[in-house]
């Protein structure tokens, strides 16, 4: 087949897919919005749902988002301190020292970390000093122990031989070298990492104000679903999405509340929502968002949409009920009685993508984070993704670093919406633009990094 014939065939497939999409959209009144627009809508909604703060012990603040500005409560170091074991001296006394003509200094004191020297360093004297100890008054340099030798003066008092010349300031960390009193260490919304913990402890923050963790109710819809511990039965599968979503919620700083499996009945779903409503900040469902006869979440979203169209004052409103993406185009989001509701696909791959693109950023925004959208990098596509699509496609991929620093995106096998085999190995989502040809090997594409 010629290249032009292949292109014509791809265009025909794409046109057919787009025609099917238009027919479906007309039947169910679901207008697809671009991914970027959908993200902005949910983030605007989440902006008004930022949770309050709470004081937690320092040990419990790791992995939380700061709700206060952290500032230095003193200069750091709070005093000039020695950077190593050796002798505190006057630089002028050792300016001409060498192995052949060492400088001989009387040792007048010894100081360990946590102590203060009782003697001052004067002309011709030195103080033995340990790492981290405060530099004695009068000293302006520290000589490392390896460049010295012990000696004794004629009167029997201890002395030290300095075998190398030195300059003022050597091996001394001056007061305030790292931080000055009042210096900002971290701002609200910052994710507390181990390094922050060290700073907080250093400056005496026994308790830390952090953003409250969003409590997320997780429901799986579908009469075909079984509990994880149940034996498989004909026509049924175990609920894996709930556990995957719960892990992603916790990875995003939220508290996952597993609410079980719901039957494909709108009344049952709404009753289940009501039973947890006062105890959660956000709801995530998986399954039931397509256009089948038993897609219960689709029915609920459509009902909300119809009510919203007739009464703009209602608290319930649909943010979107279709996104221009593959997989997961039926992904939906709504404000439901003042809380965010996400209806993700029941297909594991689509569920995963929907969470990364919409739920995770919303959870981060609710915790006061500023930069919440997933990070993107440029990479060269290693193998072609030649399947046409009317929407941008998000393909699970591995990332390979080349010696020159460039990245290669290697699309994973078993990456259909319904497949889960490649989710665990995915390091990014390769963004394949919509169109009739997909993307060829060697093309430079965007890759969304997966946390």
Helices and strands as residue ranges (DSSP letters): H 3-28, H 35-47, E 53-57, G 58-60, E 70-71, E 81-82, E 86-89, G 91-94, E 103-111, E 125-129, E 141-144, G 145-147, E 148-152, E 158-162, E 172-173, E 184-186, H 194-202, E 207-211, E 215-221, E 225-226, E 237-238, H 241-251, E 255-262, H 266-276, G 277-279, E 282-286, H 296-310, E 317-320, E 325-326, E 332-336, E 339-344, H 348-354, I 355-359, H 360-366, E 376-381, E 392-401, E 407-411, E 428-432, E 444-449
